[in-house]
Amino acid sequence: MRERLAQLYESAGTRDVIEIAILAAFIYLILRFLGKTRGAGIVRGLGLVVISLFLVTHVIIARFDLAVLGRVLDYLLTTVLLGLLVIFQPELRRGLMLLGRYRLLRRFAQTPRYSIADRLADAAEAMSSDNIGALIVIERETALAMYIETGETIDSEVSANLLRAIFSKRSPLHDGAVILRGDRIAAAACQLPLGQPPENAAMHMGMRHRSALCMSEETDAVLLVVSEETGRISLAVGGRLEPVPSAELSQRLADLLSRREVGPTQAAAGAKAPQRSAA
């Protein structure tokens, strides 16, 4: 047995050492990954037992040149691995969720910011049908920290149901604006600057629309407004307020958030006068 191991040691080349190192690192990462699950002790202990038996059996097979037993062991190992995947499916799923929280991996699989367009459109459409007023600010390049500090911190993923609950008339947070940072709700009940009323006396504009228009003039944020009186959905960007049909809202939001479109200075240069719409 010692002579056989000595021969294996002497015949091992650089390629063999690299393969062993890669295999050892792979096994270590798997054990560490499974160790973050609820059944960490069971998974780790069972994994060590399986790997130890596998290595010992292969040493015996190599020592006595048991080819048939080696093939049977390969089939058995495949069956055992599939069985472990089925048995520990909940633990593996939880481990994958934890693995996705690493910053390095999030950089390679980062969710695009415009992926929230559908959720915002669903929330706006539901609030529009119920005549629930809403004002949502989507941060882009210009930081909105000073406005976020005026509201209640939420720090939650964007959800249509959550937005509807925030702007519900019985909610203590329905007054003010919700500010989104990336794909998360940063704060609710935030105070925004209130713009001047329209020069045309015949044109009525509510406080939400005036705030949205003023905010879009001062920052590059995209503002989504739902009128409490009419249920009309509007977008304010670059000093312009435009009504948007529900069927086109998701695509319009995706277009705005997927590219840097119309900052406040560009809008002023590209238009003779801001287009305003009645609430």
C-alpha positions as CSV (number, residue, x, y, z in Angstrom):
1,M,0.0,0.0,0.0
2,R,2.8,2.4,0.9
3,E,4.6,1.5,-2.3
4,R,1.5,2.2,-4.4
5,L,1.1,5.6,-2.7
6,A,4.8,6.4,-3.2
7,Q,4.4,5.6,-6.9
8,L,1.4,7.8,-7.2
9,Y,3.3,10.6,-5.5
10,E,6.3,10.3,-7.8
11,S,4.2,10.1,-10.9
12,A,2.2,13.1,-10.1
13,G,3.0,16.0,-12.3
14,T,2.1,19.7,-12.4
15,R,-1.2,19.0,-14.2
16,D,-2.2,16.5,-11.5
17,V,-1.5,18.9,-8.7
18,I,-3.5,21.6,-10.4
19,E,-6.5,19.3,-10.9
20,I,-6.3,18.2,-7.2
21,A,-6.1,21.9,-6.1
22,I,-9.2,22.8,-8.2
23,L,-11.1,19.8,-6.9
24,A,-10.2,20.6,-3.3
25,A,-11.2,24.3,-3.7
26,F,-14.5,23.2,-5.4
27,I,-15.3,20.8,-2.5
28,Y,-14.4,23.5,0.1
29,L,-16.7,26.1,-1.6
30,I,-19.6,23.6,-1.7
31,L,-19.2,22.7,2.0
32,R,-19.0,26.4,2.9
33,F,-22.0,27.2,0.7
34,L,-24.1,24.4,2.2
35,G,-22.9,25.4,5.7
36,K,-25.0,28.6,5.4
37,T,-28.3,26.6,5.2
38,R,-30.5,25.6,8.1
39,G,-29.3,21.9,8.0
40,A,-25.7,23.0,8.0
41,G,-24.5,20.3,10.4
42,I,-26.3,17.5,8.7
43,V,-25.3,18.6,5.2
44,R,-21.7,19.2,6.1
45,G,-21.3,15.9,8.1
46,L,-23.0,13.8,5.4
47,G,-20.9,15.5,2.7
48,L,-17.7,14.7,4.5
49,V,-18.8,11.0,5.0
50,V,-19.7,10.6,1.3
51,I,-16.4,12.2,0.1
52,S,-14.3,10.2,2.6
53,L,-16.0,6.9,1.5
54,F,-15.6,7.9,-2.1
55,L,-11.8,8.5,-1.7
56,V,-11.2,5.4,0.3
57,T,-13.1,3.2,-2.2
58,H,-11.2,4.7,-5.1
59,V,-7.9,4.0,-3.4
60,I,-8.9,0.4,-2.9
61,I,-10.1,0.1,-6.5
62,A,-6.8,1.6,-7.7
63,R,-4.8,-0.8,-5.5
64,F,-6.5,-4.0,-6.6
65,D,-7.5,-2.8,-10.1
66,L,-11.2,-3.5,-9.7
67,A,-12.5,-2.0,-13.0
68,V,-16.1,-3.4,-12.7
69,L,-16.4,-2.1,-9.1
70,G,-15.1,1.3,-10.3
71,R,-17.9,1.6,-12.9
72,V,-20.5,0.5,-10.3
73,L,-19.2,3.1,-7.9
74,D,-19.4,5.9,-10.5
75,Y,-23.1,5.0,-11.2
76,L,-23.7,4.9,-7.4
77,L,-22.1,8.2,-6.8
78,T,-24.3,9.8,-9.5
79,T,-27.4,8.4,-7.8
80,V,-26.3,9.6,-4.4
81,L,-25.7,13.1,-5.7
82,L,-29.1,13.2,-7.3
83,G,-30.7,11.9,-4.1
84,L,-28.9,14.6,-2.1
85,L,-30.3,17.3,-4.4
86,V,-33.8,16.1,-3.8
87,I,-33.5,15.5,0.0
88,F,-31.8,18.9,0.7
89,Q,-33.7,21.0,-1.9
90,P,-35.0,23.5,0.7
91,E,-31.5,24.0,2.2
92,L,-30.0,24.4,-1.3
93,R,-32.6,26.9,-2.2
94,R,-31.9,28.9,0.9
95,G,-28.2,28.7,0.3
96,L,-28.6,30.0,-3.2
97,M,-30.6,33.0,-1.9
98,L,-27.8,33.8,0.6
99,L,-25.2,33.4,-2.1
100,G,-27.0,36.0,-4.2
101,R,-26.5,38.6,-1.5
102,Y,-22.8,38.8,-2.1
103,R,-21.8,42.1,-3.6
104,L,-19.5,40.6,-6.1
105,L,-22.2,38.4,-7.6
106,R,-24.8,41.2,-7.5
107,R,-22.5,43.3,-9.8
108,F,-22.6,40.5,-12.4
109,A,-26.4,39.9,-12.1
110,Q,-27.7,43.4,-11.2
111,T,-31.4,43.9,-12.0
112,P,-31.9,46.8,-14.4
113,R,-33.4,49.9,-12.9
114,Y,-36.2,50.0,-15.5
115,S,-37.4,46.5,-14.3
116,I,-39.6,48.4,-11.8
117,A,-41.6,49.9,-14.6
118,D,-44.2,47.2,-14.7
119,R,-44.7,47.3,-10.9
120,L,-45.1,51.1,-11.0
121,A,-47.5,50.9,-13.9
122,D,-49.6,48.3,-12.1
123,A,-49.8,50.4,-8.9
124,A,-50.6,53.6,-10.9
125,E,-53.4,51.8,-12.8
126,A,-55.0,50.4,-9.7
127,M,-54.8,53.8,-7.9
128,S,-56.2,55.5,-10.9
129,S,-59.3,53.2,-11.1
130,D,-59.9,53.9,-7.4
131,N,-59.2,57.7,-7.6
132,I,-56.4,57.5,-5.1
133,G,-53.9,60.4,-5.4
134,A,-50.2,59.5,-5.6
135,L,-46.9,61.2,-6.2
136,I,-43.9,58.9,-6.8
137,V,-40.4,60.3,-7.4
138,I,-37.8,58.1,-9.2
139,E,-34.2,59.2,-8.5
140,R,-31.8,59.2,-11.4
141,E,-28.4,61.0,-11.5
142,T,-29.3,63.9,-9.2
143,A,-29.2,62.8,-5.5
144,L,-32.4,63.3,-3.6
145,A,-31.1,62.7,-0.1
146,M,-32.3,66.1,1.2
147,Y,-35.9,65.2,0.2
148,I,-35.6,61.6,1.5
149,E,-34.7,63.0,5.0
150,T,-38.0,64.9,5.2
151,G,-40.1,61.6,5.1
152,E,-40.4,58.3,6.8
153,T,-37.7,55.8,5.9
154,I,-39.1,52.6,4.3
155,D,-36.1,50.9,2.5
156,S,-38.2,48.2,0.9
157,E,-38.5,46.6,-2.6
158,V,-40.9,48.3,-4.9
159,S,-44.3,46.5,-4.8
160,A,-47.6,47.5,-6.3
161,N,-49.5,46.5,-3.2
162,L,-47.1,48.4,-0.9
163,L,-47.5,51.6,-3.0
164,R,-51.3,51.2,-2.9
165,A,-51.1,50.8,0.9
166,I,-48.9,53.8,1.4
167,F,-51.2,56.1,-0.7
168,S,-54.4,54.7,0.8
169,K,-56.5,57.5,2.3
170,R,-56.4,55.8,5.7
171,S,-52.6,55.5,5.6
172,P,-50.7,58.1,7.7
173,L,-48.1,58.2,4.9
174,H,-50.5,59.1,2.1
175,D,-49.6,62.8,2.2
176,G,-46.4,63.7,0.5
177,A,-44.3,61.8,-2.0
178,V,-42.7,58.4,-2.2
179,I,-39.1,58.5,-3.4
180,L,-37.5,55.5,-5.1
181,R,-33.8,55.0,-5.1
182,G,-32.7,52.3,-7.6
183,D,-35.2,49.4,-7.3
184,R,-36.2,50.2,-3.7
185,I,-38.6,52.5,-1.9
186,A,-36.3,54.9,0.1
187,A,-38.9,56.9,2.0
188,A,-42.6,57.9,2.1
189,A,-44.4,61.1,3.1
190,C,-41.6,63.2,1.7
191,Q,-42.0,66.9,1.3
192,L,-41.2,68.3,-2.2
193,P,-41.0,72.0,-3.3
194,L,-44.3,73.5,-4.3
195,G,-44.2,75.3,-7.7
196,Q,-46.1,78.4,-8.7
197,P,-49.7,78.0,-9.8
198,P,-50.2,78.1,-13.6
199,E,-50.4,81.5,-15.2
200,N,-53.6,80.6,-17.0
201,A,-56.4,81.0,-14.4
202,A,-58.7,78.7,-16.3
203,M,-56.2,75.8,-15.9
204,H,-56.5,74.1,-12.6
205,M,-53.5,72.2,-11.3
206,G,-53.4,70.3,-8.0
207,M,-50.6,70.4,-5.4
208,R,-49.2,67.1,-6.5
209,H,-48.9,68.2,-10.1
210,R,-47.4,71.5,-9.1
211,S,-44.8,69.7,-6.9
212,A,-44.0,67.2,-9.6
213,L,-43.5,69.9,-12.2
214,C,-41.3,72.0,-9.9
215,M,-39.3,68.9,-8.9
216,S,-38.7,67.9,-12.5
217,E,-37.4,71.4,-13.2
218,E,-34.9,71.3,-10.4
219,T,-33.7,67.7,-10.8
220,D,-33.5,65.0,-13.5
221,A,-35.9,62.7,-11.5
222,V,-38.9,61.1,-13.1
223,L,-42.1,61.8,-11.3
224,L,-45.3,59.7,-11.6
225,V,-48.5,61.5,-10.6
226,V,-52.0,60.1,-10.2
227,S,-54.8,62.6,-9.8
228,E,-57.2,62.1,-7.0
229,E,-59.9,64.1,-8.7
230,T,-59.8,62.6,-12.2
231,G,-57.7,59.5,-11.8
232,R,-55.5,60.7,-14.7
233,I,-51.9,59.4,-14.7
234,S,-49.1,61.9,-15.7
235,L,-45.3,61.9,-15.9
236,A,-43.2,64.9,-15.1
237,V,-39.7,65.0,-16.7
238,G,-37.4,67.9,-17.4
239,G,-40.0,70.6,-16.6
240,R,-42.7,68.9,-18.7
241,L,-45.9,67.3,-17.4
242,E,-47.5,64.9,-19.8
243,P,-50.6,62.7,-19.4
244,V,-49.9,59.0,-20.2
245,P,-52.5,56.3,-21.0
246,S,-52.4,53.3,-18.7
247,A,-51.6,51.0,-21.6
248,E,-48.5,53.0,-22.5
249,L,-47.2,53.8,-19.0
250,S,-45.0,50.8,-18.5
251,Q,-43.2,51.2,-21.8
252,R,-42.8,55.0,-21.2
253,L,-41.3,54.4,-17.8
254,A,-39.0,51.8,-19.1
255,D,-37.8,54.2,-21.8
256,L,-37.2,57.0,-19.4
257,L,-35.3,54.8,-16.9
258,S,-33.2,52.9,-19.4
259,R,-31.6,56.0,-20.7
260,R,-30.6,59.5,-19.5
261,E,-33.3,61.5,-21.1
262,V,-34.1,65.2,-20.9
263,G,-32.5,66.9,-18.0
264,P,-33.8,70.2,-16.7
265,T,-31.4,72.3,-18.7
266,Q,-31.9,70.2,-21.9
267,A,-35.6,70.5,-21.6
268,A,-35.4,74.3,-21.3
269,A,-33.1,74.5,-24.3
270,G,-35.3,72.1,-26.4
271,A,-38.6,73.7,-25.7
272,K,-39.9,77.3,-26.0
273,A,-42.2,76.8,-23.1
274,P,-43.1,74.0,-20.7
275,Q,-46.1,72.0,-21.6
276,R,-48.5,71.9,-18.7
277,S,-51.5,69.8,-18.2
278,A,-54.6,70.2,-16.1
279,A,-55.0,67.9,-13.1
